[in-house]
Amino acid sequence: MSIYTDKNYDDSCEGSRDKRKRLASPDEHIMNKDEGKVMRRLQNDTGLTEKEIRLVKKYRIMLSAAQVAGTKCKRGRVEKVRDEVMKSICSELKLPKGHPDVEKAYRKEWKRRAAWPCVWGNIYSRNTPYRNQGEKLT
């Protein structure tokens, strides 16, 4: 039996939605997080079941829009790195991220990390820092 059809197969790397999709019957639709949220809200507002909601065109359009929105990436690799650097600076200085000292330290840290040698390319050297995108790093 294949590991993809075996009902006892358990992979720690597999997400909960992926596991539900694998274990579900082929004719069953598994909703993503955003689509499920809209479905629960519609069920509470209308009192209809899932099948009845899917028969109404207006609700199908709402569910389709939620499904598409749920598949888009929230943050990219660069945004994650920027947030990580800002978080480390804020915790080090114990100041909010809008503070001028934090912004100055952030630019200085970004420039320091941009100088790191890296075989595969340095993410810090290809991108400008978080705030003041037009300013030069000093």
Contacts in CASP RR format, 6 or more apart in sequence:
PFRMAT RR
TARGET T0000
AUTHOR 0000-0000-0000
METHOD contacts of the structure
MODEL  1
MSIYTDKNYDDSCEGSRDKRKRLASPDEHIMNKDEGKVMRRLQNDTGLTE
KEIRLVKKYRIMLSAAQVAGTKCKRGRVEKVRDEVMKSICSELKLPKGHP
DVEKAYRKEWKRRAAWPCVWGNIYSRNTPYRNQGEKLT
3 9 0 8 1.000
4 22 0 8 1.000
5 22 0 8 1.000
7 23 0 8 1.000
9 22 0 8 1.000
10 19 0 8 1.000
14 22 0 8 1.000
17 30 0 8 1.000
17 32 0 8 1.000
17 33 0 8 1.000
20 30 0 8 1.000
21 30 0 8 1.000
24 30 0 8 1.000
31 39 0 8 1.000
31 67 0 8 1.000
32 67 0 8 1.000
32 70 0 8 1.000
32 71 0 8 1.000
33 70 0 8 1.000
34 66 0 8 1.000
34 67 0 8 1.000
34 69 0 8 1.000
34 70 0 8 1.000
35 63 0 8 1.000
35 66 0 8 1.000
35 67 0 8 1.000
35 70 0 8 1.000
36 66 0 8 1.000
37 66 0 8 1.000
38 62 0 8 1.000
38 63 0 8 1.000
38 66 0 8 1.000
39 50 0 8 1.000
39 53 0 8 1.000
39 63 0 8 1.000
42 48 0 8 1.000
42 53 0 8 1.000
42 59 0 8 1.000
42 62 0 8 1.000
42 63 0 8 1.000
43 49 0 8 1.000
43 50 0 8 1.000
43 53 0 8 1.000
46 53 0 8 1.000
48 56 0 8 1.000
53 59 0 8 1.000
53 63 0 8 1.000
54 60 0 8 1.000
54 63 0 8 1.000
75 83 0 8 1.000
77 123 0 8 1.000
78 123 0 8 1.000
78 127 0 8 1.000
81 123 0 8 1.000
81 124 0 8 1.000
82 127 0 8 1.000
82 129 0 8 1.000
82 130 0 8 1.000
85 106 0 8 1.000
85 109 0 8 1.000
85 110 0 8 1.000
85 113 0 8 1.000
85 130 0 8 1.000
86 97 0 8 1.000
86 102 0 8 1.000
86 106 0 8 1.000
86 130 0 8 1.000
88 109 0 8 1.000
89 97 0 8 1.000
89 102 0 8 1.000
89 105 0 8 1.000
89 106 0 8 1.000
89 109 0 8 1.000
90 96 0 8 1.000
90 97 0 8 1.000
90 102 0 8 1.000
92 105 0 8 1.000
93 99 0 8 1.000
93 101 0 8 1.000
93 102 0 8 1.000
93 105 0 8 1.000
95 101 0 8 1.000
95 102 0 8 1.000
96 102 0 8 1.000
97 103 0 8 1.000
103 131 0 8 1.000
103 132 0 8 1.000
106 129 0 8 1.000
106 130 0 8 1.000
106 131 0 8 1.000
107 129 0 8 1.000
107 132 0 8 1.000
107 135 0 8 1.000
107 137 0 8 1.000
107 138 0 8 1.000
110 124 0 8 1.000
110 129 0 8 1.000
110 130 0 8 1.000
110 137 0 8 1.000
111 137 0 8 1.000
111 138 0 8 1.000
113 122 0 8 1.000
113 124 0 8 1.000
114 122 0 8 1.000
114 124 0 8 1.000
114 125 0 8 1.000
114 137 0 8 1.000
116 122 0 8 1.000
116 124 0 8 1.000
128 134 0 8 1.000
128 137 0 8 1.000
129 137 0 8 1.000
END
